[in-house]
């Protein structure tokens, strides 16, 4: 039997812990080595897992761009996308999109992890990342810490304490620090 697939999340975070709205404060730092590191998160992945808000936002944007414009666009447009939502009843027209909903979302995600394939990539989707961590479903968390104070916005914390182990760090020339964490048993 093969090992389960990993769910890997990547988020931008400000120095004051804000993960919401990185397009407002973090994009000047998504350059050079930092941008390449984001793209590398997709190298082993063949599936995207998205929360409703991110799916709706990205689904209105990515089908209209290519990797010449946004490096991950072709990957996102071609990959199977699983949307976790308790409110959606169907997904939009973005190719290869599937809905995970209902009473057994945990079971559906565990089944997805058991399917053959590469890693399952979660981009953005703060609520989903929190939920995955709270339900012991997230395997790796990559934070790109931008050298900026955002001032306001949601943080990754949602009230539950989750011990993490630092697996690796890298500092980039533009001041961004990438920290790779793995959740620890509680």
C-alpha positions in Angstrom: 0.0 0.0 0.0 1.3 3.5 -0.9 1.6 6.3 1.6 -1.2 8.8 1.7 -0.8 12.0 -0.3 0.3 15.0 1.6 -1.8 18.2 1.9 0.6 21.2 1.6 -0.5 24.8 2.3 1.3 28.0 1.4 0.4 31.4 2.8 1.8 34.8 2.9 2.0 36.4 6.3 3.0 39.8 7.5 5.3 40.5 10.5 2.2 41.1 12.6 0.7 37.8 11.7 -1.9 38.8 9.1 -2.6 36.3 6.4 -5.7 38.0 4.9 -5.4 40.2 1.9 -1.7 39.7 0.9 -2.5 41.3 -2.4 -2.7 44.6 -0.4 0.6 44.3 1.5 2.6 41.3 0.3 2.8 41.4 -3.5 5.8 43.8 -3.6 7.7 41.0 -1.9 6.4 38.2 -4.2 9.5 38.6 -6.5 12.7 36.8 -7.3 13.5 33.9 -5.0 10.3 34.3 -3.0 8.1 34.0 -6.2 10.2 31.0 -7.3 9.6 29.3 -3.9 5.8 29.7 -4.3 6.0 28.2 -7.8 8.0 25.2 -6.4 5.2 24.3 -4.1 3.3 23.2 -7.2 6.2 21.0 -8.5 5.1 17.8 -6.7 1.4 18.7 -6.6 -1.2 17.5 -9.1 -4.4 18.6 -7.2 -5.6 21.8 -5.7 -7.8 22.0 -2.6 -9.5 25.3 -2.1 -12.0 27.0 0.2 -15.1 28.6 -1.2 -13.9 32.2 -1.1 -10.6 31.5 -2.8 -12.2 29.3 -5.4 -14.7 31.9 -6.3 -12.1 34.6 -6.5 -9.5 32.5 -8.4 -12.2 30.9 -10.6 -13.2 34.4 -12.0 -9.5 35.2 -12.7 -7.3 32.2 -13.6 -9.3 30.8 -16.5 -8.5 34.0 -18.4 -4.7 34.1 -17.8 -1.7 31.9 -18.7 1.5 31.1 -17.0 3.2 33.9 -19.1 1.1 36.3 -17.0 1.0 34.4 -13.7 3.5 31.5 -13.3 1.0 29.1 -11.7 -2.0 29.8 -14.0 -1.5 26.9 -16.4 -1.1 24.4 -13.5 -4.2 25.7 -11.8 -6.3 25.7 -14.9 -5.3 22.1 -15.7 -5.3 20.5 -12.2 -8.3 18.9 -10.6 -9.7 21.4 -8.1 -11.6 20.3 -5.0 -13.6 23.0 -3.4 -14.5 22.6 0.3 -17.7 24.4 1.1 -20.7 24.1 3.5 -22.7 26.6 1.4 -22.1 25.9 -2.3 -24.4 23.4 -4.0 -22.4 23.4 -7.2 -19.1 24.7 -8.6 -18.8 27.1 -11.5 -17.4 26.6 -14.9 -13.7 26.4 -14.0 -12.5 23.2 -15.6 -11.8 20.1 -13.5 -13.6 21.5 -10.4 -15.3 19.3 -7.9 -17.3 20.1 -4.7 -16.6 18.6 -1.3 -19.6 19.2 0.9 -22.0 17.4 3.2 -21.8 15.7 6.5 -18.5 13.8 5.9 -16.1 16.4 4.6 -13.3 14.9 6.7 -14.0 11.5 5.2 -14.0 12.9 1.7 -10.7 14.6 2.2 -9.2 11.5 3.8 -10.4 9.5 0.7 -8.8 12.2 -1.6 -5.5 11.7 0.3 -5.7 7.9 -0.3 -6.0 8.3 -4.1 -2.9 7.9 -6.2 -1.1 11.1 -7.2 1.1 13.9 -6.1 0.7 16.3 -3.2 -2.5 18.3 -2.8 -1.8 22.0 -2.8 -3.8 24.6 -0.8 -3.2 28.2 -1.8 -4.8 31.0 0.2 -8.0 29.7 1.7 -7.4 30.8 5.3 -10.5 29.2 6.8 -9.8 25.9 5.0 -6.1 25.9 6.3 -7.3 26.5 9.8 -9.9 23.8 9.5 -7.4 21.3 8.0 -5.0 22.0 10.9 -7.8 21.7 13.5 -8.7 18.3 12.0 -5.2 17.0 11.7 -5.4 16.8 7.9 -2.6 19.3 7.0 0.8 17.8 6.5 3.0 20.8 5.6 2.6 24.6 6.1 4.8 27.0 4.2 4.7 30.6 5.4 6.3 33.4 3.4 6.9 36.1 6.0 7.0 39.5 4.3 8.9 42.3 6.0 5.8 44.5 6.4 3.3 45.3 9.2 -0.1 44.9 7.6 -1.9 46.6 10.5 -5.3 44.9 10.2 -6.7 41.6 8.9 -7.3 38.0 9.9 -4.5 35.9 11.3 -3.9 32.2 11.0 -4.9 31.7 14.7 -8.5 30.8 15.3 -8.5 29.9 18.9 -7.0 26.4 18.8 -3.4 25.7 19.9 -1.6 23.6 17.3 2.0 22.6 18.0 4.2 22.9 15.0 7.7 21.7 14.2 10.0 23.9 12.2 11.3 21.8 9.3 13.3 24.4 7.4 13.8 28.2 6.8 15.2 30.2 4.0 15.9 33.9 3.8 15.5 35.7 0.5 17.4 38.8 -0.8 14.1 40.8 -0.8 13.7 40.4 3.0 11.1 37.5 2.9 11.7 34.6 5.1 10.1 31.2 4.2 9.4 29.0 7.1 8.3 25.4 6.5 6.4 23.8 9.4 4.8 20.4 10.1 1.9 20.1 12.5 2.7 17.9 15.6 0.5 15.4 17.3 -1.7 17.0 20.0 
